[in-house]
Amino acid sequence: MRRLQYARRHRIRLIDGLLNELELLNLAGESEVPGQLSRRATGVIMSADTHSLVMRPDRPIPIAAWMAALFEVQDTLMVSREDRAGD
C-alpha cells in the first residue's frame, strides 16, 4: 500500500513539473510545445487510463489542451481508489 502511495505521489509531482513548464510557455506567449516537453507529457497522458488529449498530426496542440489533459490525469491520481469506491 505504501509503495502505491509513493508511486502516485511521484506521478503527481511529475505532472506538477510538466504543468509548470507549460504554464511558463503560456505566460511567455509561446504557441508551440517543444519536442522534448511534448514527448514527456505524451508519455504521462497516454499511460493513464483516461485522457482527453487528441493528437492531430496536421496542426500543433494548444498549450491549454496539454494542460487540460494533464490536469485530468492528475485528478484521477488525487482521488484514491477508496474514495472512488464510496461513490
VEXDOSE-545030 format. One record per residue: y negated, x negated, z negated of N, C-alpha, C, O in turn; residue in three letters. Coordinates in steps of 0.05 Angstrom, whole numbers, plus 5000, padded with zeros to 4 digits. Example, Ala and Ser with C-alpha at 12.3 -4.5 7.8 and 13.67 -1.06 7.14 Angstrom:
<recs>
511447364844509047544844506647364844506647154831ALA;504547434858502147274857499947424843497747324839SER;
</recs>
This chain:
<recs>
502449845000500050005000497549835000495649885015MET;497549624983495149444981494749305008492449255016ARG;496849225021496649095047495349275068493749185084ARG;496149525068494949725086491949765081490349785099LEU;491249775055488449805048486849555057484549585068GLN;487949325054486549075063486249085093484049015103TYR;488349155108488149165137486049365146484549315165ALA;485949595133484049805140481149705135479449735152ARG;480749575112478049465105477249245125474949235133ARG;479149085133478648865152477748985179475748885190HIS;479149195188478349315214475549445211473949445230ARG;474949565188472349695185470149475186468049515198ILE;470649245173468749025174468348925203466148855211ARG;470648905217470448815245468749005262467148925277LEU;469249265258467649465272464749455264462949475282ILE;464149415239461449385230460049155244457749175253ASP;461448935247460348705262459748765291457648695301GLY;461548905304461148985332458849175334457149145352LEU;458649365316456449555317453749415313451849485325LEU;453749215295451349065291450448915316448148925324ASN;452348785330451748645354450648845376448748775390GLU;451949075378451049275397448249375390446649425408LEU;447749425365445149525356442949315363440749395371GLU;443549065359441548855365440948845395438648815403LEU;443048885412442548905441440849145447438949135463LEU;441449375434439949615439437049585431435249665446ASN;436549465408433849415399432249225417429849245419LEU;433749045429432548845447432048965475430848835492ALA;432849215479432349355504434349285526433949335549GLY;436549155518438649085537440049345546440249535531GLU;441049345571442449575580445449525585447049705588SER;446149265587448949195591450149045568448648885554GLU;452649085563454048945542455448695554456848715574VAL;454948455542456148215552459248235552460448375536PRO;460448095571463348105575465048055550466848215544GLY;464447845534465947785510465748015490467748085478GLN;463448115486463048335467464448585476465748725460LEU;464248645502465648885512468648855510470049055505SER;469748615514472648575511473548615482475548735477ARG;471948505463472648545435472448835427474248935413ARG;470348975435470149255428472349425442473449605429ALA;472949355466475149505480477749465466479249665463THR;478349225456480849185441481049355417483149465411GLY;478849385402478749545378479049845385480649985373VAL;477549925405477550215412480250295424481350505416ILE;481350135441483950205454486250185435488350315440MET;486050035414488250015395488350245375490250285360SER;486250415376486150645358487750875370488050895394ALA;488551055352490051295361488251475377489151615394ASP;485751485370483851665383481351515391480251355375THR;480451565414477851445423476751615446478251745460HIS;474151595449472851765469471451605491470151715509SER;471751335490470451175510471851195536474351145538LEU;470451265557471551285584470651045600468250995604VAL;472550885608471950645624471450715653473250825666MET;469150665663468450725691467850465705465850335699ARG;469550385723469150135737466750125756465849915763PRO;465750355763463550365782460750335770458850295785ASP;460550355743457950305730458350215701460350275689ARG;456350075691456549975663456550215643455350425648PRO;457850165621457950365600455450325582454950105574ILE;453950535577451550515560452250415532454450475521PRO;450450265520450950165493451450385473453150365456ILE;450050605476450450835458453350945460454451035439ALA;454550935483457351035486459250845472461150935460ALA;458750585474460350385460460250445430462250445416TRP;457750485420457350525392458650785382459950785361MET;458450995398459651245390462651225388463951325370ALA;463951075407466851045407467650875382469650935370ALA;466150665376466750505352466450665326468050635308LEU;464350825325463950995301466251195298467151245276PHE;467251295320469551485320471951345308473351455291GLU;472551105317474850955307474450895277476250925261VAL;471950805270471450745242471750985224472750965202GLN;470851215234471251465218474151515211474751605189ASP;475951465230478751515225479851325204481651385190THR;478651085203479550885184478450935156479750865136LEU;476151055155474851105129476151345114475951355089MET;477351525128478751745116481651665112483051625132VAL;482551645088485251555083487251775091486552005093SER;489751695094491851885101492152105080492752335086ARG;491752025055491952225033489752435036490252675031GLU;487352355043485152545047485752735070485252975068ASP;486952625092487552795115489852985108489953215119ARG;491752905091494053075084493053325069494453525070ALA;490853305055489853525039488453735056487853955045GLY;487953685081486553875099488354105107487554285121ASP;
</recs>
